[in-house]
């Protein structure tokens, strides 16, 4: 479960970098301009929130399903 989540998070990061690179140009970084900083901070925030929330929800769902299947076995 965690390995699959890490792989999905990696794909999400690569896709976000590609999208940002296409929009702003490759090789941009913090401090280039206020507009670039804003886009990079928003992208970083979106990635962090998405990865953390999906990890929490999917782990909770998996734990719930595991406990439900154990109750049905007995």
HTML snippet that shows the backbone in 3Dmol.js (N, CA, C, O; Angstrom):
<script src="https://3Dmol.org/build/3Dmol-min.js"></script>
<div id="view" style="width:600px;height:400px;position:relative"></div>
<script>
const pdb = `
ATOM      1  N   UNK A   1       0.820  -1.178   0.000  1.00  0.00           N
ATOM      2  CA  UNK A   1       0.000   0.000   0.000  1.00  0.00           C
ATOM      3  C   UNK A   1       0.876   1.257   0.000  1.00  0.00           C
ATOM      4  O   UNK A   1       0.649   2.171  -0.793  1.00  0.00           O
ATOM      5  N   UNK A   2       1.867   1.305   0.880  1.00  0.00           N
ATOM      6  CA  UNK A   2       2.713   2.483   0.960  1.00  0.00           C
ATOM      7  C   UNK A   2       3.611   2.607  -0.260  1.00  0.00           C
ATOM      8  O   UNK A   2       3.898   3.718  -0.706  1.00  0.00           O
ATOM      9  N   UNK A   3       4.055   1.490  -0.802  1.00  0.00           N
ATOM     10  CA  UNK A   3       4.903   1.550  -1.998  1.00  0.00           C
ATOM     11  C   UNK A   3       4.114   2.104  -3.184  1.00  0.00           C
ATOM     12  O   UNK A   3       4.628   2.908  -3.962  1.00  0.00           O
ATOM     13  N   UNK A   4       2.877   1.672  -3.310  1.00  0.00           N
ATOM     14  CA  UNK A   4       2.028   2.200  -4.376  1.00  0.00           C
ATOM     15  C   UNK A   4       1.755   3.681  -4.206  1.00  0.00           C
ATOM     16  O   UNK A   4       1.730   4.433  -5.180  1.00  0.00           O
ATOM     17  N   UNK A   5       1.551   4.101  -2.955  1.00  0.00           N
ATOM     18  CA  UNK A   5       1.335   5.515  -2.679  1.00  0.00           C
ATOM     19  C   UNK A   5       2.563   6.352  -2.985  1.00  0.00           C
ATOM     20  O   UNK A   5       2.452   7.459  -3.512  1.00  0.00           O
ATOM     21  N   UNK A   6       3.735   5.823  -2.653  1.00  0.00           N
ATOM     22  CA  UNK A   6       4.976   6.545  -2.941  1.00  0.00           C
ATOM     23  C   UNK A   6       5.184   6.673  -4.448  1.00  0.00           C
ATOM     24  O   UNK A   6       5.625   7.718  -4.928  1.00  0.00           O
ATOM     25  N   UNK A   7       4.872   5.630  -5.185  1.00  0.00           N
ATOM     26  CA  UNK A   7       4.990   5.677  -6.641  1.00  0.00           C
ATOM     27  C   UNK A   7       4.020   6.706  -7.225  1.00  0.00           C
ATOM     28  O   UNK A   7       4.387   7.482  -8.107  1.00  0.00           O
ATOM     29  N   UNK A   8       2.780   6.707  -6.727  1.00  0.00           N
ATOM     30  CA  UNK A   8       1.782   7.674  -7.205  1.00  0.00           C
ATOM     31  C   UNK A   8       2.201   9.101  -6.859  1.00  0.00           C
ATOM     32  O   UNK A   8       2.018  10.013  -7.665  1.00  0.00           O
ATOM     33  N   UNK A   9       2.759   9.299  -5.670  1.00  0.00           N
ATOM     34  CA  UNK A   9       3.229  10.629  -5.274  1.00  0.00           C
ATOM     35  C   UNK A   9       4.379  11.071  -6.182  1.00  0.00           C
ATOM     36  O   UNK A   9       4.448  12.237  -6.573  1.00  0.00           O
ATOM     37  N   UNK A  10       5.262  10.164  -6.511  1.00  0.00           N
ATOM     38  CA  UNK A  10       6.360  10.481  -7.420  1.00  0.00           C
ATOM     39  C   UNK A  10       5.864  10.883  -8.796  1.00  0.00           C
ATOM     40  O   UNK A  10       6.366  11.838  -9.390  1.00  0.00           O
ATOM     41  N   UNK A  11       4.876  10.153  -9.304  1.00  0.00           N
ATOM     42  CA  UNK A  11       4.293  10.521 -10.600  1.00  0.00           C
ATOM     43  C   UNK A  11       3.633  11.891 -10.538  1.00  0.00           C
ATOM     44  O   UNK A  11       3.720  12.675 -11.483  1.00  0.00           O
ATOM     45  N   UNK A  12       2.976  12.170  -9.428  1.00  0.00           N
ATOM     46  CA  UNK A  12       2.331  13.469  -9.266  1.00  0.00           C
ATOM     47  C   UNK A  12       3.358  14.601  -9.241  1.00  0.00           C
ATOM     48  O   UNK A  12       3.131  15.658  -9.831  1.00  0.00           O
ATOM     49  N   UNK A  13       4.471  14.386  -8.570  1.00  0.00           N
ATOM     50  CA  UNK A  13       5.528  15.394  -8.519  1.00  0.00           C
ATOM     51  C   UNK A  13       6.116  15.621  -9.912  1.00  0.00           C
ATOM     52  O   UNK A  13       6.309  16.765 -10.323  1.00  0.00           O
ATOM     53  N   UNK A  14       6.399  14.548 -10.633  1.00  0.00           N
ATOM     54  CA  UNK A  14       6.963  14.678 -11.983  1.00  0.00           C
ATOM     55  C   UNK A  14       5.986  15.389 -12.908  1.00  0.00           C
ATOM     56  O   UNK A  14       6.393  16.248 -13.691  1.00  0.00           O
ATOM     57  N   UNK A  15       4.700  15.043 -12.831  1.00  0.00           N
ATOM     58  CA  UNK A  15       3.704  15.700 -13.677  1.00  0.00           C
ATOM     59  C   UNK A  15       3.595  17.184 -13.337  1.00  0.00           C
ATOM     60  O   UNK A  15       3.443  18.019 -14.229  1.00  0.00           O
ATOM     61  N   UNK A  16       3.669  17.509 -12.059  1.00  0.00           N
ATOM     62  CA  UNK A  16       3.606  18.914 -11.650  1.00  0.00           C
ATOM     63  C   UNK A  16       4.830  19.683 -12.127  1.00  0.00           C
ATOM     64  O   UNK A  16       4.716  20.833 -12.551  1.00  0.00           O
ATOM     65  N   UNK A  17       5.996  19.056 -12.060  1.00  0.00           N
ATOM     66  CA  UNK A  17       7.210  19.709 -12.551  1.00  0.00           C
ATOM     67  C   UNK A  17       7.133  19.931 -14.054  1.00  0.00           C
ATOM     68  O   UNK A  17       7.545  20.979 -14.551  1.00  0.00           O
ATOM     69  N   UNK A  18       6.618  18.967 -14.766  1.00  0.00           N
ATOM     70  CA  UNK A  18       6.478  19.098 -16.214  1.00  0.00           C
ATOM     71  C   UNK A  18       5.507  20.215 -16.556  1.00  0.00           C
ATOM     72  O   UNK A  18       5.780  21.033 -17.435  1.00  0.00           O
ATOM     73  N   UNK A  19       4.361  20.253 -15.855  1.00  0.00           N
ATOM     74  CA  UNK A  19       3.368  21.305 -16.102  1.00  0.00           C
ATOM     75  C   UNK A  19       3.939  22.688 -15.786  1.00  0.00           C
ATOM     76  O   UNK A  19       3.751  23.634 -16.551  1.00  0.00           O
ATOM     77  N   UNK A  20       4.635  22.796 -14.658  1.00  0.00           N
ATOM     78  CA  UNK A  20       5.234  24.072 -14.279  1.00  0.00           C
ATOM     79  C   UNK A  20       6.344  24.464 -15.249  1.00  0.00           C
ATOM     80  O   UNK A  20       6.483  25.635 -15.599  1.00  0.00           O
ATOM     81  N   UNK A  21       7.129  23.489 -15.678  1.00  0.00           N
ATOM     82  CA  UNK A  21       8.193  23.767 -16.638  1.00  0.00           C
ATOM     83  C   UNK A  21       7.664  24.245 -17.971  1.00  0.00           C
ATOM     84  O   UNK A  21       8.255  25.124 -18.597  1.00  0.00           O
ATOM     85  N   UNK A  22       6.565  23.680 -18.408  1.00  0.00           N
ATOM     86  CA  UNK A  22       5.962  24.111 -19.673  1.00  0.00           C
ATOM     87  C   UNK A  22       5.385  25.511 -19.523  1.00  0.00           C
ATOM     88  O   UNK A  22       5.499  26.332 -20.433  1.00  0.00           O
ATOM     89  N   UNK A  23       4.766  25.786 -18.380  1.00  0.00           N
ATOM     90  CA  UNK A  23       4.125  27.089 -18.177  1.00  0.00           C
ATOM     91  C   UNK A  23       5.141  28.215 -17.966  1.00  0.00           C
ATOM     92  O   UNK A  23       4.980  29.308 -18.509  1.00  0.00           O
ATOM     93  N   UNK A  24       6.186  27.947 -17.177  1.00  0.00           N
ATOM     94  CA  UNK A  24       7.128  29.006 -16.810  1.00  0.00           C
ATOM     95  C   UNK A  24       8.476  28.903 -17.499  1.00  0.00           C
ATOM     96  O   UNK A  24       9.263  29.849 -17.478  1.00  0.00           O
ATOM     97  N   UNK A  25       8.737  27.791 -18.093  1.00  0.00           N
ATOM     98  CA  UNK A  25      10.053  27.542 -18.662  1.00  0.00           C
ATOM     99  C   UNK A  25      10.860  26.687 -17.696  1.00  0.00           C
ATOM    100  O   UNK A  25      10.753  26.840 -16.479  1.00  0.00           O
ATOM    101  N   UNK A  26      11.651  25.807 -18.234  1.00  0.00           N
ATOM    102  CA  UNK A  26      12.444  24.919 -17.395  1.00  0.00           C
ATOM    103  C   UNK A  26      13.636  25.685 -16.827  1.00  0.00           C
ATOM    104  O   UNK A  26      14.195  26.558 -17.492  1.00  0.00           O
ATOM    105  N   UNK A  27      14.015  25.363 -15.620  1.00  0.00           N
ATOM    106  CA  UNK A  27      15.149  26.012 -14.993  1.00  0.00           C
ATOM    107  C   UNK A  27      14.788  27.219 -14.144  1.00  0.00           C
ATOM    108  O   UNK A  27      15.678  27.930 -13.678  1.00  0.00           O
ATOM    109  N   UNK A  28      13.496  27.466 -13.934  1.00  0.00           N
ATOM    110  CA  UNK A  28      13.112  28.580 -13.066  1.00  0.00           C
ATOM    111  C   UNK A  28      13.228  28.139 -11.616  1.00  0.00           C
ATOM    112  O   UNK A  28      13.194  26.946 -11.315  1.00  0.00           O
ATOM    113  N   UNK A  29      13.361  29.087 -10.741  1.00  0.00           N
ATOM    114  CA  UNK A  29      13.464  28.774  -9.325  1.00  0.00           C
ATOM    115  C   UNK A  29      12.954  29.923  -8.481  1.00  0.00           C
ATOM    116  O   UNK A  29      12.558  30.972  -8.990  1.00  0.00           O
ATOM    117  N   UNK A  30      12.976  29.699  -7.179  1.00  0.00           N
ATOM    118  CA  UNK A  30      12.538  30.744  -6.259  1.00  0.00           C
ATOM    119  C   UNK A  30      13.481  31.938  -6.361  1.00  0.00           C
ATOM    120  O   UNK A  30      14.697  31.783  -6.467  1.00  0.00           O
ATOM    121  N   UNK A  31      12.901  33.114  -6.328  1.00  0.00           N
ATOM    122  CA  UNK A  31      13.679  34.334  -6.387  1.00  0.00           C
ATOM    123  C   UNK A  31      13.808  34.923  -7.782  1.00  0.00           C
ATOM    124  O   UNK A  31      14.337  36.024  -7.938  1.00  0.00           O
ATOM    125  N   UNK A  32      13.334  34.212  -8.800  1.00  0.00           N
ATOM    126  CA  UNK A  32      13.428  34.750 -10.158  1.00  0.00           C
ATOM    127  C   UNK A  32      12.515  35.958 -10.339  1.00  0.00           C
ATOM    128  O   UNK A  32      12.926  36.976 -10.897  1.00  0.00           O
ATOM    129  N   UNK A  33      11.283  35.841  -9.868  1.00  0.00           N
ATOM    130  CA  UNK A  33      10.332  36.950  -9.921  1.00  0.00           C
ATOM    131  C   UNK A  33       9.213  36.657  -8.922  1.00  0.00           C
ATOM    132  O   UNK A  33       9.004  35.503  -8.548  1.00  0.00           O
ATOM    133  N   UNK A  34       8.499  37.684  -8.493  1.00  0.00           N
ATOM    134  CA  UNK A  34       7.379  37.439  -7.566  1.00  0.00           C
ATOM    135  C   UNK A  34       6.296  36.542  -8.170  1.00  0.00           C
ATOM    136  O   UNK A  34       5.699  35.734  -7.458  1.00  0.00           O
ATOM    137  N   UNK A  35       6.037  36.674  -9.465  1.00  0.00           N
ATOM    138  CA  UNK A  35       5.023  35.836 -10.109  1.00  0.00           C
ATOM    139  C   UNK A  35       5.460  34.377 -10.137  1.00  0.00           C
ATOM    140  O   UNK A  35       4.653  33.481  -9.892  1.00  0.00           O
ATOM    141  N   UNK A  36       6.722  34.139 -10.432  1.00  0.00           N
ATOM    142  CA  UNK A  36       7.251  32.770 -10.431  1.00  0.00           C
ATOM    143  C   UNK A  36       7.212  32.180  -9.029  1.00  0.00           C
ATOM    144  O   UNK A  36       6.846  31.018  -8.850  1.00  0.00           O
ATOM    145  N   UNK A  37       7.587  32.976  -8.037  1.00  0.00           N
ATOM    146  CA  UNK A  37       7.540  32.500  -6.651  1.00  0.00           C
ATOM    147  C   UNK A  37       6.132  32.105  -6.250  1.00  0.00           C
ATOM    148  O   UNK A  37       5.934  31.090  -5.584  1.00  0.00           O
ATOM    149  N   UNK A  38       5.150  32.905  -6.653  1.00  0.00           N
ATOM    150  CA  UNK A  38       3.765  32.605  -6.313  1.00  0.00           C
ATOM    151  C   UNK A  38       3.318  31.283  -6.934  1.00  0.00           C
ATOM    152  O   UNK A  38       2.687  30.466  -6.262  1.00  0.00           O
ATOM    153  N   UNK A  39       3.636  31.069  -8.198  1.00  0.00           N
ATOM    154  CA  UNK A  39       3.252  29.828  -8.871  1.00  0.00           C
ATOM    155  C   UNK A  39       3.944  28.632  -8.226  1.00  0.00           C
ATOM    156  O   UNK A  39       3.315  27.596  -8.009  1.00  0.00           O
ATOM    157  N   UNK A  40       5.228  28.766  -7.918  1.00  0.00           N
ATOM    158  CA  UNK A  40       5.960  27.660  -7.301  1.00  0.00           C
ATOM    159  C   UNK A  40       5.440  27.350  -5.898  1.00  0.00           C
ATOM    160  O   UNK A  40       5.336  26.182  -5.522  1.00  0.00           O
ATOM    161  N   UNK A  41       5.114  28.383  -5.125  1.00  0.00           N
ATOM    162  CA  UNK A  41       4.559  28.160  -3.791  1.00  0.00           C
ATOM    163  C   UNK A  41       3.177  27.522  -3.854  1.00  0.00           C
ATOM    164  O   UNK A  41       2.867  26.643  -3.050  1.00  0.00           O
ATOM    165  N   UNK A  42       2.349  27.950  -4.792  1.00  0.00           N
ATOM    166  CA  UNK A  42       1.025  27.352  -4.948  1.00  0.00           C
ATOM    167  C   UNK A  42       1.134  25.890  -5.371  1.00  0.00           C
ATOM    168  O   UNK A  42       0.400  25.040  -4.865  1.00  0.00           O
ATOM    169  N   UNK A  43       2.043  25.595  -6.291  1.00  0.00           N
ATOM    170  CA  UNK A  43       2.236  24.221  -6.745  1.00  0.00           C
ATOM    171  C   UNK A  43       2.746  23.346  -5.611  1.00  0.00           C
ATOM    172  O   UNK A  43       2.284  22.217  -5.445  1.00  0.00           O
ATOM    173  N   UNK A  44       3.688  23.852  -4.834  1.00  0.00           N
ATOM    174  CA  UNK A  44       4.216  23.101  -3.700  1.00  0.00           C
ATOM    175  C   UNK A  44       3.126  22.844  -2.665  1.00  0.00           C
ATOM    176  O   UNK A  44       3.013  21.737  -2.137  1.00  0.00           O
ATOM    177  N   UNK A  45       2.330  23.861  -2.379  1.00  0.00           N
ATOM    178  CA  UNK A  45       1.233  23.710  -1.427  1.00  0.00           C
ATOM    179  C   UNK A  45       0.209  22.694  -1.924  1.00  0.00           C
ATOM    180  O   UNK A  45      -0.253  21.853  -1.152  1.00  0.00           O
ATOM    181  N   UNK A  46      -0.148  22.763  -3.196  1.00  0.00           N
ATOM    182  CA  UNK A  46      -1.093  21.805  -3.767  1.00  0.00           C
ATOM    183  C   UNK A  46      -0.562  20.378  -3.672  1.00  0.00           C
ATOM    184  O   UNK A  46      -1.298  19.462  -3.305  1.00  0.00           O
ATOM    185  N   UNK A  47       0.701  20.192  -3.997  1.00  0.00           N
ATOM    186  CA  UNK A  47       1.299  18.864  -3.918  1.00  0.00           C
ATOM    187  C   UNK A  47       1.292  18.338  -2.489  1.00  0.00           C
ATOM    188  O   UNK A  47       0.911  17.192  -2.250  1.00  0.00           O
ATOM    189  N   UNK A  48       1.708  19.161  -1.548  1.00  0.00           N
ATOM    190  CA  UNK A  48       1.746  18.743  -0.147  1.00  0.00           C
ATOM    191  C   UNK A  48       0.357  18.358   0.346  1.00  0.00           C
ATOM    192  O   UNK A  48       0.176  17.294   0.938  1.00  0.00           O
ATOM    193  N   UNK A  49      -0.620  19.220   0.105  1.00  0.00           N
ATOM    194  CA  UNK A  49      -1.983  18.933   0.569  1.00  0.00           C
ATOM    195  C   UNK A  49      -2.551  17.680  -0.100  1.00  0.00           C
ATOM    196  O   UNK A  49      -3.202  16.870   0.560  1.00  0.00           O
ATOM    197  N   UNK A  50      -2.315  17.518  -1.374  1.00  0.00           N
ATOM    198  CA  UNK A  50      -2.842  16.364  -2.103  1.00  0.00           C
ATOM    199  C   UNK A  50      -2.222  15.067  -1.596  1.00  0.00           C
ATOM    200  O   UNK A  50      -2.936  14.096  -1.344  1.00  0.00           O
ATOM    201  N   UNK A  51      -0.922  15.042  -1.448  1.00  0.00           N
ATOM    202  CA  UNK A  51      -0.243  13.814  -1.025  1.00  0.00           C
ATOM    203  C   UNK A  51      -0.623  13.445   0.402  1.00  0.00           C
ATOM    204  O   UNK A  51      -0.903  12.279   0.682  1.00  0.00           O
ATOM    205  N   UNK A  52      -0.638  14.417   1.308  1.00  0.00           N
ATOM    206  CA  UNK A  52      -0.972  14.132   2.705  1.00  0.00           C
ATOM    207  C   UNK A  52      -2.422  13.698   2.848  1.00  0.00           C
ATOM    208  O   UNK A  52      -2.703  12.727   3.551  1.00  0.00           O
ATOM    209  N   UNK A  53      -3.349  14.393   2.198  1.00  0.00           N
ATOM    210  CA  UNK A  53      -4.759  14.029   2.338  1.00  0.00           C
ATOM    211  C   UNK A  53      -5.053  12.676   1.712  1.00  0.00           C
ATOM    212  O   UNK A  53      -5.805  11.889   2.286  1.00  0.00           O
ATOM    213  N   UNK A  54      -4.485  12.389   0.562  1.00  0.00           N
ATOM    214  CA  UNK A  54      -4.726  11.094  -0.054  1.00  0.00           C
ATOM    215  C   UNK A  54      -4.106   9.961   0.763  1.00  0.00           C
ATOM    216  O   UNK A  54      -4.694   8.886   0.876  1.00  0.00           O
ATOM    217  N   UNK A  55      -2.934  10.194   1.326  1.00  0.00           N
ATOM    218  CA  UNK A  55      -2.311   9.166   2.167  1.00  0.00           C
ATOM    219  C   UNK A  55      -3.177   8.889   3.385  1.00  0.00           C
ATOM    220  O   UNK A  55      -3.373   7.730   3.751  1.00  0.00           O
ATOM    221  N   UNK A  56      -3.697   9.927   4.013  1.00  0.00           N
ATOM    222  CA  UNK A  56      -4.542   9.744   5.185  1.00  0.00           C
ATOM    223  C   UNK A  56      -5.824   8.998   4.836  1.00  0.00           C
ATOM    224  O   UNK A  56      -6.184   8.028   5.503  1.00  0.00           O
ATOM    225  N   UNK A  57      -6.510   9.450   3.794  1.00  0.00           N
ATOM    226  CA  UNK A  57      -7.796   8.847   3.436  1.00  0.00           C
ATOM    227  C   UNK A  57      -7.613   7.411   2.963  1.00  0.00           C
ATOM    228  O   UNK A  57      -8.365   6.531   3.380  1.00  0.00           O
ATOM    229  N   UNK A  58      -6.640   7.156   2.109  1.00  0.00           N
ATOM    230  CA  UNK A  58      -6.457   5.798   1.598  1.00  0.00           C
ATOM    231  C   UNK A  58      -5.978   4.835   2.680  1.00  0.00           C
ATOM    232  O   UNK A  58      -6.363   3.666   2.676  1.00  0.00           O
ATOM    233  N   UNK A  59      -5.138   5.311   3.612  1.00  0.00           N
ATOM    234  CA  UNK A  59      -4.708   4.455   4.716  1.00  0.00           C
ATOM    235  C   UNK A  59      -5.884   4.152   5.633  1.00  0.00           C
ATOM    236  O   UNK A  59      -6.054   3.011   6.062  1.00  0.00           O
ATOM    237  N   UNK A  60      -6.697   5.158   5.940  1.00  0.00           N
ATOM    238  CA  UNK A  60      -7.873   4.932   6.770  1.00  0.00           C
ATOM    239  C   UNK A  60      -8.842   3.957   6.102  1.00  0.00           C
ATOM    240  O   UNK A  60      -9.396   3.076   6.760  1.00  0.00           O
ATOM    241  N   UNK A  61      -9.040   4.117   4.813  1.00  0.00           N
ATOM    242  CA  UNK A  61      -9.940   3.220   4.080  1.00  0.00           C
ATOM    243  C   UNK A  61      -9.406   1.790   4.090  1.00  0.00           C
ATOM    244  O   UNK A  61     -10.165   0.843   4.294  1.00  0.00           O
ATOM    245  N   UNK A  62      -8.117   1.635   3.873  1.00  0.00           N
ATOM    246  CA  UNK A  62      -7.512   0.308   3.855  1.00  0.00           C
ATOM    247  C   UNK A  62      -7.614  -0.354   5.234  1.00  0.00           C
ATOM    248  O   UNK A  62      -7.908  -1.546   5.326  1.00  0.00           O
ATOM    249  N   UNK A  63      -7.374   0.400   6.291  1.00  0.00           N
ATOM    250  CA  UNK A  63      -7.506  -0.155   7.638  1.00  0.00           C
ATOM    251  C   UNK A  63      -8.951  -0.535   7.946  1.00  0.00           C
ATOM    252  O   UNK A  63      -9.203  -1.563   8.575  1.00  0.00           O
ATOM    253  N   UNK A  64      -9.890   0.279   7.511  1.00  0.00           N
ATOM    254  CA  UNK A  64     -11.306  -0.040   7.696  1.00  0.00           C
ATOM    255  C   UNK A  64     -11.672  -1.312   6.955  1.00  0.00           C
ATOM    256  O   UNK A  64     -12.323  -2.191   7.520  1.00  0.00           O
ATOM    257  N   UNK A  65     -11.267  -1.423   5.704  1.00  0.00           N
ATOM    258  CA  UNK A  65     -11.606  -2.619   4.909  1.00  0.00           C
ATOM    259  C   UNK A  65     -10.958  -3.874   5.488  1.00  0.00           C
ATOM    260  O   UNK A  65     -11.555  -4.950   5.467  1.00  0.00           O
ATOM    261  N   UNK A  66      -9.737  -3.736   6.005  1.00  0.00           N
ATOM    262  CA  UNK A  66      -9.070  -4.890   6.616  1.00  0.00           C
ATOM    263  C   UNK A  66      -9.814  -5.346   7.847  1.00  0.00           C
ATOM    264  O   UNK A  66     -10.022  -6.545   8.029  1.00  0.00           O
ATOM    265  N   UNK A  67     -10.221  -4.421   8.699  1.00  0.00           N
ATOM    266  CA  UNK A  67     -10.944  -4.805   9.912  1.00  0.00           C
ATOM    267  C   UNK A  67     -12.319  -5.367   9.568  1.00  0.00           C
ATOM    268  O   UNK A  67     -12.793  -6.282  10.241  1.00  0.00           O
ATOM    269  N   UNK A  68     -12.964  -4.838   8.540  1.00  0.00           N
ATOM    270  CA  UNK A  68     -14.279  -5.356   8.142  1.00  0.00           C
ATOM    271  C   UNK A  68     -14.153  -6.765   7.594  1.00  0.00           C
ATOM    272  O   UNK A  68     -15.021  -7.597   7.859  1.00  0.00           O
ATOM    273  N   UNK A  69     -13.107  -7.064   6.841  1.00  0.00           N
ATOM    274  CA  UNK A  69     -12.966  -8.394   6.280  1.00  0.00           C
ATOM    275  C   UNK A  69     -12.609  -9.410   7.373  1.00  0.00           C
ATOM    276  O   UNK A  69     -13.001 -10.572   7.276  1.00  0.00           O
ATOM    277  N   UNK A  70     -11.875  -8.994   8.407  1.00  0.00           N
ATOM    278  CA  UNK A  70     -11.567  -9.897   9.510  1.00  0.00           C
ATOM    279  C   UNK A  70     -12.808 -10.230  10.316  1.00  0.00           C
ATOM    280  O   UNK A  70     -12.936 -11.353  10.804  1.00  0.00           O
ATOM    281  N   UNK A  71     -13.727  -9.284  10.469  1.00  0.00           N
ATOM    282  CA  UNK A  71     -14.967  -9.539  11.190  1.00  0.00           C
ATOM    283  C   UNK A  71     -15.850 -10.525  10.429  1.00  0.00           C
ATOM    284  O   UNK A  71     -16.541 -11.338  11.043  1.00  0.00           O
ATOM    285  N   UNK A  72     -15.833 -10.459   9.115  1.00  0.00           N
ATOM    286  CA  UNK A  72     -16.646 -11.354   8.311  1.00  0.00           C
ATOM    287  C   UNK A  72     -16.098 -12.775   8.265  1.00  0.00           C
ATOM    288  O   UNK A  72     -16.836 -13.725   8.004  1.00  0.00           O
ATOM    289  N   UNK A  73     -14.803 -12.915   8.520  1.00  0.00           N
ATOM    290  CA  UNK A  73     -14.192 -14.246   8.476  1.00  0.00           C
ATOM    291  C   UNK A  73     -14.568 -15.060   9.716  1.00  0.00           C
ATOM    292  O   UNK A  73     -14.662 -16.285   9.646  1.00  0.00           O
ATOM    293  N   UNK A  74     -14.779 -14.397  10.833  1.00  0.00           N
ATOM    294  CA  UNK A  74     -14.978 -15.104  12.088  1.00  0.00           C
ATOM    295  C   UNK A  74     -16.366 -15.321  12.419  1.00  0.00           C
ATOM    296  O   UNK A  74     -16.669 -15.909  13.457  1.00  0.00           O
TER     297      UNK A  74
END
`;
const viewer = $3Dmol.createViewer("view");
viewer.addModel(pdb, "pdb");
viewer.setStyle({}, {cartoon: {color: "spectrum"}});
viewer.zoomTo();
viewer.render();
</script>
